[in-house]
Amino acid sequence: MIFKVHWIIDGIAEIEAKDKEEAEKILQDGLEGYVKNSDVLMNKFVAKSIQGTAYKPGNEESTKQEQQNNTETKEDSDEDNP
C-alpha cells in the first residue's frame, strides 16, 4: 500500500540582520538553495514550501547558548542523582 505523509520540519535559527525582513530573507534564501540542490528533498521527500517568521527573543526565551548551558547543567545534576 502507498500512503501519503505530510511532513513539517520545525526549527529556530539565530540570524544576525538589520531587521526582521532581512533575517527572514537570509534564512529563506539559504534554505531554498539547500532544498533545491538536494535531489533527496526535491524528489524523494518532495519538499513543497518553506515558511517562517522572525522575532526578537523575549525575556522568556533564551539564546541557543543559554539553552545548551542549561541542558548540560541539568545532565550533570542528573548524573549525581541516579
C-alpha positions in Angstrom: 0.0 0.0 0.0 1.1 3.6 -0.6 0.4 6.3 1.9 1.0 10.0 1.6 2.7 11.6 4.6 2.5 15.3 5.1 5.7 16.3 7.0 6.9 19.5 8.6 10.3 20.4 9.9 10.4 22.9 12.7 13.5 24.8 13.8 14.8 28.1 15.1 18.0 29.8 13.8 19.7 32.8 15.2 20.4 35.2 12.3 22.4 38.5 12.6 20.5 41.1 10.5 19.5 44.7 10.5 15.8 44.0 10.7 13.1 41.2 10.7 12.7 41.2 6.9 16.4 40.8 6.3 16.7 38.0 8.8 13.8 36.1 7.1 15.3 36.7 3.7 18.7 35.4 4.7 17.2 32.2 6.2 14.8 31.7 3.3 17.4 32.1 0.7 19.7 29.7 2.4 17.0 27.0 3.0 15.6 27.3 -0.6 19.1 26.9 -2.0 19.7 23.9 0.1 16.4 22.3 -0.7 16.6 23.0 -4.5 20.1 21.5 -4.6 19.1 18.4 -2.7 17.9 15.6 -5.0 16.5 13.7 -2.0 14.5 16.6 -0.7 13.2 17.6 -4.1 12.4 14.2 -5.5 12.1 11.6 -2.7 10.6 13.8 0.1 9.0 16.2 -2.4 9.6 19.4 -0.4 6.9 22.0 -1.4 7.2 25.0 0.8 9.3 26.8 3.4 7.8 29.4 5.7 8.8 31.2 8.9 8.8 34.4 10.7 11.5 36.4 12.5 11.1 37.8 16.0 13.3 39.2 18.8 13.8 36.8 21.7 11.9 38.0 24.8 12.6 37.5 28.5 11.1 34.0 28.5 13.2 32.8 25.6 16.9 32.2 25.9 19.5 32.0 23.2 20.9 28.7 21.9 24.0 29.0 24.1 21.9 29.6 27.2 19.7 26.6 26.4 22.8 24.4 25.8 24.3 25.5 29.1 21.1 24.8 30.9 20.9 21.3 29.3 24.5 20.5 30.2 23.9 21.7 33.8 20.7 19.5 34.1 22.5 16.5 32.7 25.4 16.9 35.2 22.9 17.1 38.1 21.0 14.1 36.8 24.2 12.1 36.9 24.7 12.8 40.5 21.1 11.6 41.3 20.6 8.1 39.9 
